[in-house]
């Protein structure tokens, strides 16, 4: 029953959004812009940021391979080779 109530409420919310979109074109543009960046990484919405060179925004993954690790007891001072 709870699941049906949630589904009904979500459908009502979508109907309300559609109604508001028809009545307010600016809202429609804002929603379309928001939807276009959903599930995107490294996005700064509505920004005028410019940069040159190596720019890193977001996740940076570094993989380090070593045959042996020395001084492992103090990992901050470990030597990798």
N, C-alpha and C positions, 0 to 999 in steps of 0.2 A: 504494500500500500504506500509506503514511504517513497519507494522508487517511482511509482506512478505520480505521486504528488510533485516530486522533483521534476520529472519529465514534463508534466503539465505546466509547472512554473517556468521552465526554460522555454517552452513553446510560447507562452504568453509574453515572456521577455522579448523573444525574437519578433513577435507580432508588433510589440510596442516600438521596437527599434525600426522596423520597416515603416511604421506609420510616421515616426519622427523623421526618417530619411526623406519621405515624400514631402513632408511639410517644411523641411529645412535643408536646402541643398548644401549648405556649408557643413552641416553635420555629416552628410553623406560623404563628402570629400575627406573629412577627418577620419571617418571610419575606414574608408578605402585605403588611406595612407597607413593607418594603424594595422590593418589586416596584411598589407604588403610587407611589413617588417616582422610579423609574428613568426616565431621559430627561426629567426635569422640571428646570426652571430656577428659581432663586430659592427653593429649598426648604431649610429648616432642620429636619431630622428630630428629633422628640422635644424640641423647644425650647419654652420658655415666654416667648420674647421678645415684648414688646409695645412699641409705639411710636405716636407721633402725628405729625401734620404730614406733610411730604413725606419719605418714606423710600425710599431707592434701595438695593436689594440686587441685585447682579449686574451685567450689562452695561448700559452707558449709551452710546448712540450719539448723537453730535451732528453734524448736517449744517450746514455753513456755505457759503452761496453768495455769490460775489462777482463783480462785473463786471470788476474790475481788482484785481491784487495788487501793492502797492508794496513796495519794499525786500525783494525776494524773496531776495537774497543772504544775508540774515540772517533766516531764517524766524521765529526767536523774536521778532524785532522788526517783523515784517511788518504792514502796515496793509491791512485788507480794506475795500473799499467797493463 
